[in-house]
Amino acid sequence: MLPKNSAETTLKFKKLRVAAALVLGSLAPVALADERATLCDRLGGAALLAQVADELVEVSRTDPVSAHHFAKVNLKRLKQQIGIQLCAVADGPCVYDGDDMKAVHAGQNITQADFYRLVEHLRTILDAHGVATADKNELLKRLAPMKRDVVTK
Ligand code: HEM
């Protein structure tokens, strides 16, 4: 129904402005909170990344293509260190104090195909945990430069 006079029109616009301000006001803190969160937070926190590392090592050590690399390794330590490293790389509260990437992978004959296979496992695990595509890609982008330290063959 059309408003009868200009006073009524003005009132309706005022009400609309108040409603818009309330909606925008309630959305603003959410948007700010997301911008401030670290990649680690957005991925699900240090605990989730520890779980991801656990699964990544389990999948890699039981994958017939890469199992031989992990046959003589302390798996508990490996899971822990990868979890800490993922958390640190994602600006989380962890400080990586494990071995130097180049030194620990040296002499393991890791190929580019091995590297991309592990990245694919990681991608699948992150997907299974419902990580957002942009956050997953950001993490993978930050890990990519490690290829030069890991691949030796
Ligand atoms: C972005 C890719 C990778 C990351 C971030 C990564 C990270 C790590 C970390 C944090 C450690 C533990 C270091 C420590 O114990 O102090 C480690 C060790 C190890 N990595 Fe990787 N790694 C990657 C790729 C690979 C690939 C492709 C393979 C083989 C298929 C591999 C095989 C191993 C093995 C066997 C060890 C244990 C070495 C040992 O304890 O003697 N890694 N890696």
Boltz pocket constraint, residues with backbone or C-beta under 6 A from the ligand:
constraints:
  - pocket:
      binder: B
      contacts: [[A, 66], [A, 69], [A, 70], [A, 73], [A, 74], [A, 77], [A, 78], [A, 81], [A, 82], [A, 85], [A, 97], [A, 98], [A, 99], [A, 100], [A, 104], [A, 105], [A, 108], [A, 110], [A, 111], [A, 114], [A, 115], [A, 116], [A, 118], [A, 143], [A, 144], [A, 146], [A, 147], [A, 150]]
      max_distance: 6.0
